[in-house]
């Protein structure tokens, strides 16, 4: 399998153009294809050019409904449920396991069917929160973890394949530009779930929750304080939680229905991977893992997992809840989501002008500045500081989401399922590492781990970009 992104792009685009008149699996010719000697009208061809973009937006709306519920529940797990961190650790641990069977699963079921089944797992997870005891919530998180690897791999496979076909129908437009655009639109929509989900939780919880119960923690502490990782919990009336969960469950069901009735299946696939039994299933992800580009890029993907775990677990609990109260968790993450959403579209556009490397460097500098600030900041009640941190973290996350997914889509276009399974595997590893050390180490140590991984991963990322630039120069 070639590792050069440019060679993959040429092969994928040529294959799509060559099969433009073939019938799909339903026996129908794709919109814009020719029938016999009669060419399609310009109106039909224009519809064809919009076809993949509309499909991608519909897919994004499916994720919007589902992740309106999940994002808010994830933000609140560590603050509301005593087993919240344990549940998230189980979720991301089993997500890693699911990545090993994801490539052939997505191919055999198709991206659409895979997404429908995984959205149903989200419904089960939300329903389990009605009675959040360990023997119900942990298995529900485990099921969701097993579904999350296939879900995100199916999503990126659908998006990347749609982008390749869209580029082919536009007369050879650069594939990386189209993938970047599609990723920008997708993450603009999905990051709005931080707005919708957290707005619902904030409106319901702000006046219904009691003051946080802090055991043995001073109201003023910094990263090096010995008691900064206390067991902070909040009490919320059962009826309030049921109202909140009912809204989220309705959103989950809406996502399933939109996916079933509105999302069209892919008519063509760019990937050339074909599964050959269960042994091949388990080895597909591992084979792709030893690709030189993959080895260079997996560390930065792991960092994104560590960073996401920090913002959802440590920041919401030990900074937002302790400094301004649990009722403000939703509003703070809402601001982060708004910045993340807007930055996703902005980054996808600026990457074409400034280059991907410049955008990634800006995101890494934002993360580095935040980590340095948190190391020296004494935690005091300050809405301004909390909201600024959330906004900057949202910008950095938008950079990683758009640029890394685009880079993977360009480099591994002919083996998307295995490539994106590795992406989720490495990101889940970051989550699991963060949850593994949990409250066992001080906040200062956690921040230093983040900083160290960021530095090493950025060096390796730059090596990958330099190598790709040299390969392009030889062509």
N, C-alpha and C positions, 0 to 999 in steps of 0.2 A: 504493500500500500504506500503510495507516495506521500511524503510528508510536506511537500511544498504546497502552500496555499494557492499559489497562482496556477499550478498545473491542475489541481483539483477543480478550481473554478472553471478553467477552460473545458475540462472533460465534462463536468456537470452541465454547463451551459450548452455545450454542443449536443449532449444527449437529449436535453429538453427540446432544443430546436429541431432535432432530427425526428422526434416523436410527436411533433405538434399535431399531426393529423391522425394519430393512432386512436383507437377506441380505448376508453378506460375500463375498469373492472365491471362497471355497470352496463357495458355495452353501448354507451352513448359517447358520441364524439365530444371532445372538449369545446367549450364556447370559443369561437374564433377559428376552428378548424375548417378545412374545405371539404365539401361533399361532392365527390366526383370531380367534374370539371367546372363546377359552379363556385366561384369564390364567395366568401362571406361579405356582407355589407360592411361599410365603415362603422356603422352604428353597433353591429354585433362585435366587431373587433375592439371598439372602444369599451364595450361592456366587458370583454375579456380582460382588458388591461386593468380594470377595476376589480375584477373577480377575486383575485388573491388578496388584495388589500382589504376588501370588505370581509372576506373570510377571517383574516387575521384580526380585524377589529371585533368581529363576533366572538372569536376565541378569547380575546382580551376581556370582553364583557362577562363571559362565563367565569373567568378568574376573578373579575371584580366582585361579582356576587358572592362567590365562595370565600374569597379572602377578606371581604368585609367582616365576616364572622371570625375567620381564623386569626387574622392579624390582631384584632382587638383581644381575643381570648388569649393569645400568646403573650401579649403585653401585660395581661392581668394575672397570668398563671402564678408567677413568683410572688405577687402581692396578696392575692386572695386565697390561694390553696396552699396548705402546708406541704403537700407533695408536688407542688408546681414544678420545681426544678427537676425532681426525679422523673416526672412525666415527660418533660421536655428532653431529658437525657435519653430516656427510652425511645422517644420518637426519633431523635436524630441518630441514635445508635442503630436502630433497625432500618432507617433510611440508607445507611451505609451498606447493610446486608442486601437490601433490595436492588442496589445498583449492579450487583453481579448477575441478576437475571433480567435486568431491564432491556438490553438491546434486542434480543429475540422476542421478548414479550410485546414490545411496542410494534415490531414488524408483524408479528402474527395476529395481533388483535387490531392493529391500525391505531394511529395516534388518537383518532376521535373516540373509539370504543374504550381505549385505555383511559382517556380523560374522564369519560362518563363514570367508569367503575371507581376511579380514584376520588371523584367528587362525592360519590355515595359514602366513601370512607370518611370524608369530612363531615357529612351529616351525622354519622354514628359518633364521631368525636364530640361534636357540639351537644348531641343528646346526652352523652355520658356526663357532661358537666352539670346536668340537672341534679345529679346525686353524686358529688365528687368525692367518693370514697376510693381508696387505693385499689381495691380489687375490681372496680369498674373502670376507673379513669386510666390506670396503667395499661390494661389490655387495649382500650380504645386508642390510646396514644401509640401503642405498638402496631395496631392495624393501620393507623394513619401513617406511621413511619414506613411500613412496607409499601404503602400506596404512593408515598411522596416521591420516591426515586423514579418510578414509571411515569408519574404525573408530569414532573418537570422535564424529563427527557422527551416525553411525547409533545409537550408544549414547544420546546426548542426545535425538535425535529419538524413539527408542523410549521413553525415560523420560518425556519431556515429554508425548508423546501419551497414554501410559498414565495420567499424572497428570491430564490434562484429562478423559479418559473416566472415571477414578475419581471425580473431583470431580462430574461430571455425574450419575453414578449415586448420589451421596450427596446429591442434592437441592440442588445449587448451592453446595456448600462452596467457600470462596475458593480459586481455582486456585493462587495464589502459595503458600498454606499447604501445599497438597498437593504441589506441585513441591518446596518446601523440604523437606518430610518425605521424599519419595522420594530427593532428592539426599543428604539426611543418611544414609539407610539405605545407599544405593549407596556413598558414600565411607567409611562406617563399615566396610563389607565389603572394599572394594578397598584401603583403607589397612592392613588386616590383612595384606596381602601383604608389607608391610615387616617384619612379625613372622615369617610363615612362610618367606619367601624368605631373609631375613637370618639367621634362626635356623639354617637349613640351612647357609648359607655359613659362618657363624661356627663351628659345631660341626665342620665339615670342615676349615676353613682355619686355625683358631686354633693348633692344634698341628702343622700341616703346613707352614706358611709360614716362610720364613727371615726374618731381620731385614731391614728396608728398606735398600736401598743408596742413600745420599744423596750426590750429587755436588756438592761445594762448598757445602754448607749447614750453618750452625750449628744445633745442636739448640735454641737459644733465639733467637727472632726475633719481630718484630711486623710489623704491616701495612706499615710504611714501610721495612723492611729491604730492601736492594738485592738480596739473594740469596734472597728468600723463595719464589721460584717455580722451584725446582730440578726436575731430572728425577728423580723418585723412583719406583723400580720395586721390585717384590717378586718373588722366585722361588718358585714353587710346583711341586711334582712333577707330571709329566704324568698319572700315575694318579689323583692327587687331583682334578685338574681334570676328568678324564673321569667320575669318580664324581659330582662336583658337577653337571656338565652333563647326565648321564643322569637325575638326579632332576628337573632343570628341564625336560628334554625330555618326560618323562612327564607333568609338570604341563601343559605346552602341549597335548599330545595329549588330556589329560582335558578341557581347556577346549573344544576343538573338538567332542568327543563330547557333552558336556553341551549345547552350543549346538545341535547337529544334532538330537538326540533329545529334549531336554527343553524347549527354548524354543519357545513358540508364536508364530507370526507375528502382527503387528498386524492387527486386523480393520477398524480405521478409522484414518484419518490426519487430524490437525488442519490440517496444512499445505495451502495452496492453490496452492503453486508447481507449475507444469507446465513441463517442459523442451521446447524447440522446436529441437532440433538442437545440433550441436557448438558453434556460435557462441554460442548461448544458454547452453550449459554453461559456457563460459569467462567469460561476462559476468555470470552470476547472482550470484557472490560479490562482484564489483566493484560491482554496482548496490546491493546491500545495504550495502556499505562506506560509501557517501556519506550514509546515513541520519544525521540529527543525533545521535540517541542513540548510534549505533554509533561515530561520530567521537569522542564524549566518553568512551566506555567502552573503546575499544581500547587507549589508553595504559596503563590499569591492568592489562589482560590481558597486555600486553607485559611489564609489570613482573613479573607472576607467572612468566613464562617466564625472565626474568633471575634471579629468586630461585630457581627450581627448578634452573636450570643451576649456580648457585653452590653450592647444597647438595649436589648430586650430583657435581659436578666438582671445585670448589675445596675445599669443606669436607672431603669424604671423603679427598682426596689431601693437601692442605697443612695440614690441622688434625688429622684423626683418624689418618691413617697416620703422620704425622711425630711426633705427640705421644704416641700410645699404641700404635701399631702397626697394620698392615693386618688382623691377626686380630681386631681390635675394630671394624672398619668395620661388620660385620653387626650386632653388638650395639648400637652407637650408632644406626644407622639403624632398628633394631628398636624402640628406645625412641621415636624420632621417629615411627615408624609407629603405635605404641600411642597416643601423645598425639594424633596426627592423627586416628586412627580414633575415639577417644572424643570429641574435640572436634567432629568432623563431626556426630555425632548431637546433641551439646549445642548447637552453634550453630544447627542447624535448629529446635530447640525454643525456644531463647531468642529467636530472631528474631521469633517470634510475639508475645512479651511485650515485649521491649525495642525491637524494630524492627531492620530490616536495617542501617540507617546506624550504629547504635551498635555492632553486631557488627563491621562492616567497620572502623570507627575503632579498635576494640580490636585487630584484627589488624594494622592499619597501625602502630599504636604499638608492638606487639611487634616487628615488623620493624625499625622505626626504632631501638628500644633495642638490638637485636642488632647492627645495623650500627655504631652508636656504640661499643658495647663492643669489637667486633672491631677497630675503628680504633685503640684505645688499648691493647689487651691484648697482653702479651708472651707469645708461644706457648711454654709450658713443659709438661712432662708433667703433666696434671691431668685425671683421669677425671671429677671432679665438674663442672668447667667445660664439658668436651666434651659430657657428657650433658645438662646444663642448656640449652646452646645448641641441641642437637638437639631437645629437648622443646619449647622455645619456638618454634623454626622449624616444628615439626610443627603447633602450635596455629595459627600464622599461615597456614600452607598450608591448613588445614582451613577457615578463614574464607573464603579466596579461592575454594576449590573449591565450597563449598556456596552462598555468597551470590551470586557472579558468575554461576554456572550458573543459579541460580533467577531472577535478574534478567533474563538473556537469554531464559529460557523464558517469562517473563511479557511482556516487551516485544515479542518477535518470534515469538509463538505461531503466526502464520499463514504464516511463512516460516522455519521452524526450520532446514532444511538449510543454507540460505545463511547464516543468522545464526551457527550453530555452526561452520560452515566458517570464517567470519571470526574467530571466537573462537580456533580452533586455529591459524589463520594468524598472528594477532597473538602468540599464546603461543609459537609456533615461531620467530617473528622474535626474540623475547627470547632463546631458546636459542641461535640462530645468532649473534646479536651477541656473546653471552658467549663462545661457542667461537671466534669470529672473532678477538677480541683475545687469547684464550688466555693463553699465558705471555709475550706481548709487552709487557705492562704490569705494573706493580707491583700487589700486593694492595691497597695503599692507594687507588690509582686505581680499581680495580674496585669497592671499597666505596663510594667517592664517587659513582661512576656509579649504583650501586644507590640511594643516598640521593637523588640528584637526580631520578631517574625516579619514585621513590616520591612525592616532594613534588608534582611536576607532575601526576602521574596522579591523586592523591587530590583535588587541586583540581578537576580536570575531572570526576571521579566525583561529587563533591558538587554540582557544577552540574547534572549529569544528574538526581540525586535531587531537587534543588530544582525543576527543570523538571517532572518527573513529578508531584511533589506539587501544583504549581500547576495542572497539567492535570486532576488528580483533583478539585481544589477547584471547578473550573469545571463539572464534570459534575453 
